[in-house]
């Protein structure tokens, strides 16, 4: 049976992306993403919350986009996979571990001005996929946000309805 390593997160950035470049020209962006659970305590009735911090790693073109458009407080949707790295601490010689989310897809949410708060425009940024690990792609402009294809007109009499029904 096959296994699945998939993570989906929606949250806010805790800091501006930390950018690094390799001699090959590839870039890596590291950010921290906060996700917050809120609930009401059953005993006291007081509101409670818990914030979990996630380390995100963007590679290649996604790293360039993250470095250009994301800022502290930006709200984003990401899909990726969990990776755990192991290394030895130079001073103590002990093994250390770091768990990160390697981002494959990102969607910027929120308003375009602040790139973080709630927005009335139904979302904000673009939807970006990491290129698959095949041959290196030529450098190109940022991919355009995906837009749904215009629907064909029907003769059912409901063409003038404005409702955006999500189902």
N, C-alpha and C positions, 0 to 999 in steps of 0.2 A: 504494500500500500504506500502511496506517495505521502509526503509530508508537506506542510504549509508553514511558511514563515512570512506572515503579512501583518503589518501594523497600519492602522488608520488613526490619525490624531487631528483634532481641531483645537487650537489654542493660540496664545499670544507669546510673541518673542520676548525673552527676558533681557536681551541686549542686542546691539547691532551685530551683524554677521562679522566673524573673524575670518579674514581672507588670507589664503596662502597660495603661492604659485610654485610650480615645479619647473625645473630647467626645460622640460618638454613644452612648456606653455600651458599645460593643464592647470586648472584652478580647483581649490577645495575651499568650501565655506563651512564653518562650524557655528552653530547657534544653539541656544537653549530655548525650549518651548515649555510654557506652563499650561497645564490642564488642571481645572479646578472642579471638584465635586462639591455640591452644596446640598444640605439636607437639614431637616428640623429634628432636633434631639427628642426622642420619644419620652424620656423622663421629665426633662425641664421645659420642653417646648421651644428652647432657644435655637436660633439658626446656627448651624455649624458648617465649616468648610475645610477641605483638605486640598492643598495644591501639590501636584506631582510635577517634577522637573524632568525633562527629557533632553538628551543631547542629540542633535540632528547633524548629519553630515551630508552636504550637497557636493556632487562631483561634476566636473566638466561644464557644460552649458548651463545646467541648473545652478551651479555655484556662481557663475557670472551673473545670472538673473537675480539670485538671492543678494549678492553683493550690491547690485545696482538698485534694486527696488525695496528690499526689506529693511526695516528699522525696528528698534526697540518698540514694543507695543503692537507691532503689526499682527493682525489676526490672519492665520493661514490654515489651510487644510493640507495635510501631507499623507502620502502612502509610501510605504517602504518596508524594509525588513530589519530585524534585530541582528546586530553584530556585537560580539564580545571580543575585545582585544585583551591580550595578556602581555605584560612586560615585567621586567625586574627593576625594582627601585634601586637607583645607583647608590644611595647612602646606606640603606638597611639590607639590601640584597634580597628582600622579600618579594614574592610574586604579587603583582597588582593587576587588577582587572578593571576594564571600563566597558560599559554597555552603551551602545549608540544605536540610533536609527539611521540606516542608510536610505536616504530619500530617493525614490524613483519617480514620484509625481508630486506636483505642488499646485495648489490653487490659492491665489491671494484673495482674501475676503475683506470686508469692511470698506470704508470710504476711500476714495483715491487720494484725498488731501492728507489725512492723517495715517492712512493705511492701517488703522487699527480699531477704531471705534465702530459702533453700529452705523449702518448706512441706510438711506432711503432708496438708493438706486438698485437694490436687489443684489448687491455683491459688487466686487470691484475689479480685481485684477484679472490676469489671464490664467489659463490652465496650461501647465507646462509638464511635459514628460521628459524623463531622462532618456537620452538615446541608448539604444541597446548596445551591448558590448561587442560590436562587430568591428568593422574597419572604421578608423577615425573619420568623422564627417567633416566636410569643408566648413570653414568659418562662415557663418551667415548671420543675418539680422535676427532679433528675437522673434520667436514664433508668435503669430497672431493668436489672440484668444479664439477659442472655438465658438462658433455661432451656429445655432440650429438652422437647418435648411428651411426656406419658406414653405409653408404648407400649401398644398394645392387647394383651390377653391372648390367647395362642393355645392351642390344644388339643394342642400337639405333645409335652407332657410335659417341656419344658425351662424352664418358667416360674420354677422355684425356683432356677435357677443365678444365682450372684452375680457371675460373671466379667464384667468390662468389657473385651470384646475390641475393640481399636481398628480392626478391619477388618470 
